[in-house]
């Protein structure tokens, strides 16, 4: 009886996904004669194509690995005087979550407005006691997209953003959740990830994105204390690409990534743990190689949190390697960074992976900035990542274990949901 129920539920889920078009091929996205990356018109051209916002901003901090990332977040929270707004995907029980709660409670008790928006699925393992502690100290807590039996398929949509806002003036953006996982104790080394801080008019847009989710979570918004950035107008040097309920025809994240791939002329360095490029992205990466662009992919190796996703991702390696794309699998621990260097002109970073879920399903947040001093820091970040990785050769890929091949091929029909 139990088996019949499980099979029935699985069949219902597959039929629901089928009717919603999750296995359809996305439309082609091809742009000709993009302005040069170094031109002042490039940011506005990309914004017009992708629905990203062309704004101004300045990077003020860059941190690598768990100790530095969580230290930067706690220090920013401690400096808050007016308001703290935080949204994230993963939160799990442990030391990091407890220290984070203590820091938020301290500022709430000191009179700061503190708002926490956690993804209902990503934070499911935290106890009710944890949330009661926050609320008892004056922290407002909301959850993104909780289970609703009236619309169960909608529960597949996740808030994958990681955003910390301080006093409407400073934003911290990256890929790390609030979890001991990033310390890498299971792997023996910290996860390879980063955090970026910035100021400027872009922060006002990021505050607005947070408030939109806050409202969607069933709360109200009071703009009495809203303090938008009042910096003098500046040439747009930063793009805010927010994936907001995307679909196969309308995806800001997909359009932004693929526009940058088409604009590259010398270098395209990509990092993504869950590297599952859709057909159009694979074609664009191959075309970049054909026009002489150095395309290097940094992704997760055997020490990862989702081995089954890696098995599916490796099924695409043969096609990519044949085009001259270089693939590096990180060895010491989980590689979780999502970033892209385009020539010597643009850096793209944030929460979105190169996979269908980030392109077409999740609410994501990526930023792209042109010629910042931090570009050299990210170049070094990539170089260290490559040096700690194993470059995959075609012969090695062909000789991969049969068990991984079997898992990859069995799960390939679920490619769009992994």
Secondary structure, DSSP 8 states (H G I E B T S, - for coil): -HHHHHHHHHHHHHHHHHHTTTTS--------S---TTSTHHHHHHHHHH--EEE--EEEEEEEHHHHHHHHHHHHHHH-SSEEEEEES-B-SSHHHHHHHHHHHHHHHTT-EEEEEEETTTTTTS-HHHHHHHHHTT-EEEEES---GGGGGGGG--B---EEEETTTEEEEES--BSGGGG-TTTTS--B-EEEEEESHHHHHHHHHHHHHHHHTT-----TT------------EEEEEE-S--SS--HHHHHHHHHHHH-SSEEEEE-SS----HHHHHHHHHHHHTT-EEEEEEE-SSSS-HHHHHHHHTTHHHHHHTT-EEEEE-SS-B---EEEETTTEEEEES--SSHHHHHTSBEEEEEEES-THHHHHHHHHHHHHHTEEE--HHHHHT--HHHHHHHHHHGGGGGG-
